[in-house]
Each structure stands twice: as structure tokens, then as C-alpha cells.
Amino acid sequence: MLKVGLTGGIGAGKSEVSRLLVGRGAVLIDADRIAREVVAQGTPGLAAVVEAFGPDVLTADGSLDRPKLGAIVFADPERLAVLNSIVHPLVGARSRELESAAAADAVVVHDVPLLAENGLAPLYDVVIVVDAAPETQLDRLVRLRGMTEEDARARMAAQATREKRLEIADIVVDNDVPLDALERRVEEVWVDLVGRAQRSGSN
């Protein structure tokens, strides 16, 4: 099994790269999706979030009000650290469960937005960083996700710098390119990953 950490700044296009890798046979473990699961209604994770942040972070139906919680934590690094201390251990445990269920020769791609921020690079055999210029990230967040420029800049500022992410990269995927060029680059990366998986399996 080859354990791959996939990361990139918000708006860099990491989800598109993970989709292309899955289309080629990768097993995807999506930390964002798992993070939503572990604070779903009725979970101990949601109870812990409410205990830390109060009932105002719930919607009328009792589920987590993500925009409201996001506005709180992305404006306050200490509150963000509190949220991370609740969610990250739960995400880690679920990720390990899913990884153990994958085939022995699988290329397992962990989609981890905060890989650089949390010093997680040593957990993976290979780290892939999806890279885009900050102005590209900002444009995508405002134009495609409907964020205000102020909110988009706050989200970007809460993450690691572009330089810090690139420092931990074994493979960089430039996503300041048209989709067809991105697909060609992902194909190259996939061939590389399969080769690495085969070599690690024969050792």
C-alpha cells in the first residue's frame, strides 16, 4: 500500500485533482467529508462542539451551523485551535479505519486540507501539493464559491503559506493551467504513484 497525502490551499483545486486520481484507481480518504461525518447529528463530536462553542452554533433542526461556526473560528486562531482539538482526533481515527480496509496494493490518497498546518507530512509515503497562485485562489473562492473577498482572504490567511506547503511537497501539481493540461499532469503523477506502490510492495 502506498499512502499519499494530498493537500493544497483553499481554492487551489485539490478536489479536482483527487477526482482525477480516483478516476485512475486511487482509493480516496477525504478528511473534509469525514470531518462532516464526525460532527453529524447525534454524534459525540457534535456534542463536544456544542459544549465548547454553545448551542448558538446549531441550526433550528439541531445540526451544525457550519457558516456560523466558520465565522467564529476563522476570525480567532484560539477558537480554531479548540475546534481542531475536537475534530482532528476523530478524523484521524476514522481515516485509519478506512485505510485498513483498502487492498494491500492500493494507492490510498488522503485528501488533507491542513496537512502542512498540522505537521502531518511524516505520516505519508508521498506528499502531493496542488499549487495555485494566491490571486487564482481568491478568484475561484469569490467567483465559484460565492464568498466575499473579505471572507476568502480570511480563509486563506488561516492556512499555511504557499511556501510552507511547497516545502513539504514530494510532488507538485500546478493548477494554474487549463483542465486538459491538469489531466495530463495527473496522469504523469498517477504513473509515478503506481510505480512507487509496486516498488514498495516488492520490498
Secondary structure, DSSP 8 states (H G I E B T S, - for coil): -EEEEEEE-TTS-HHHHHHHHHHTT-EEEEHHHHHHHTTSTT-HHHHHHHHHH-GGGB-TTSSB-HHHHHHHHTT-HHHHHHHHHHHHHHHHHHHHHHHHTS-TT-EEEEE-TTTTTTT-GGGSSEEEEEE--HHHHHHHHHHTT---HHHHHHHHHTS--HHHHHHT-SEEEE-SS-HHHHHHHHHHHHHHHHHHHHHHHH-
